[in-house]
Amino acid sequence: MTTPRPPFPDIQSLWQETASHRPAFDRLSGGHRFDVAIIGGGYTGLSTARYLARRGLSAVVLEASQIGWGASGRNGGVVSGKFRLAFSDIASRYGLETARRMHDLGIEAIDHVGELVSDYGIADADYRPTGSLRCAHNEISLDGLKKEVEWLRGSLGDHACTILSPEEMEAETGSRDFVGGMLNTHGGIIHPLNFVLGLAAGLKAEGIAIHEKSAVTGMRRDRDGVVLETTGGTVSARQVVIATNSYSDLTPATSAVRKSLIPFRSAMIATEPLTGSFLLSQGRSYTETRRMMRWFRRAGDRLMYGGRGAFGTADSESAFAALEKAMVRQFPELGSVSVTHRWSGLVAMTMDSIPHLGRLDDRVVYALGYNGTGVALASNMGRYVAAMVAGEAPDLGLLTSEPLKPVPLYPIRKPAVRLVAGWYQFLDAIGR
Ligand SMILES: Cc1cc2nc3c(=O)[nH]c(=O)nc-3n(C[C@H](O)[C@H](O)[C@H](O)COP(=O)(O)OP(=O)(O)OC[C@H]3O[C@@H](n4cnc5c(N)ncnc54)[C@H](O)[C@@H]3O)c2cc1C
């Protein structure tokens, strides 16, 4: 059952405006007991609830704001199974089998998006498995893409990637800026907010407990497990799952994981509807090869353009203006088109650029650190979180073998992010 509700007042996203259903969930009140309590109502938390229920465990999802308020409701909707590290780099540093496991996990996660859409009938998520295109901004980057394609074929037997010529790139994107590119038929695009809302509605229909406006403000151990305090009630559970990703600093309850995450603001703009435009005609997702990556996609008849957001805790006009300028430089025909939506959110970076699934102790499991690529990975993560809760030891390559490292000098993480971003911009500017 769905009820109309006002959009999140603090996010002016295109997804908010075009969200088609908003299932309602009560605030938690009084005292309750579950097998497992999940902190965070995004893809990770909801996916975890789905797979715990399949194992016959009772679970509650506790969301501080509204379902999808975090990154899951405001991201770019790019469905990808990649990690920030290239699979060839993973193989050379950690071995081919580790790279193969993570590659398989990425493909599984992409397929799983289609499974969720179909299981819960989320047609308005508008999932399009159209693949992705990496757009090379210079010959050095194109060489890198060519090597990656060869390596994927030769070492992992993945033939989904092909190299495109500058002419093919122009036909695909409508831009003459690119010296070539890599087309990957895995993945696609989705309406991320409808996806997370549809997932929550489906779980609710299955009888899974979900509460909004129920921030977990404290967590304490007792003889039988853990007691979570929320703003309206308490939950006793045998185990807890932390699924708060880049929003792990909302309350002290999740402070144990917060110091391992570097929040990085990612911003997006969307144009007014374009009439008769031939840009991005195949409706894929598109990323540039620059280090300070910019990416773009179509959302219906609009064009969305994303990249680094403002440093600090709030949006800034100058960060959005920089995005708009970059968009028009890329697609000069958009010079006279209005930008109607501007929004941002926090991406959770980790020290090793890899997401992590692990245990804090015998009662608390965490899954987080998607480094900006979590639509598919986070929404598939629940099956492995549930396995870990049940006492199994799933093998997700580096996601489970490597420890979640604390960020050194955590108090100065913000100036450090600014410094690294400045260095990357410099390297991009000089074409390295
Ligand atoms: C602007 C932006 C663009 C992105 N684009 C893409 C993309 O195109 N493709 C892609 O694959 N990935 C993208 N990502 C990353 C992706 O959105 C995330 O990796 C993914 O949504 C993480 O899901 P999650 O459930 O782990 O976290 P979230 O969706 O962030 O959910 C965490 C939730 O925890 C809640 N919470 C925090 N503390 C508490 C507490 N104490 N009590 C209760 N609840 C709490 C928060 O309110 C929040 O809703 C993007 C991210 C951003 C920010």
The ligand as an ORCA input file, in Angstrom:
! r2SCAN-3c Opt
* xyz 0 1
  C      25.732     11.490     -5.472
  C      26.011     10.015     -5.546
  C      26.010      9.372     -6.780
  C      26.238      8.012     -6.847
  N      26.134      7.395     -8.056
  C      26.232      6.046     -8.111
  C      25.997      5.377     -9.340
  O      25.624      5.980    -10.354
  N      26.151      4.020     -9.371
  C      26.535      3.306     -8.260
  O      26.691      2.087     -8.347
  N      26.705      3.925     -7.064
  C      26.547      5.264     -6.963
  N      26.688      5.887     -5.768
  C      26.964      5.058     -4.567
  C      25.704      4.348     -4.074
  O      24.620      5.227     -4.071
  C      25.959      3.814     -2.656
  O      27.106      3.004     -2.674
  C      24.806      2.992     -2.115
  O      23.597      3.683     -2.237
  C      25.070      2.626     -0.661
  O      23.886      2.075     -0.120
  P      23.786      1.852      1.435
  O      22.482      1.207      1.697
  O      24.991      1.128      1.917
  O      23.861      3.315      2.073
  P      22.776      4.488      2.060
  O      21.826      4.385      0.947
  O      23.525      5.773      2.193
  O      21.935      4.226      3.372
  C      22.439      4.453      4.655
  C      21.281      4.916      5.512
  O      21.662      4.821      6.889
  C      20.890      5.762      7.572
  N      21.490      5.965      8.898
  C      22.687      6.501      9.195
  N      22.876      6.497     10.543
  C      21.770      5.948     11.081
  C      21.380      5.669     12.415
  N      22.173      5.949     13.455
  N      20.176      5.096     12.626
  C      19.363      4.766     11.589
  N      19.695      5.019     10.301
  C      20.886      5.594     10.049
  C      20.931      6.988      6.678
  O      19.860      7.860      6.953
  C      20.867      6.373      5.290
  O      19.576      6.420      4.726
  C      26.502      7.262     -5.664
  C      26.507      7.903     -4.427
  C      26.259      9.268     -4.364
  C      26.248      9.931     -3.020
*
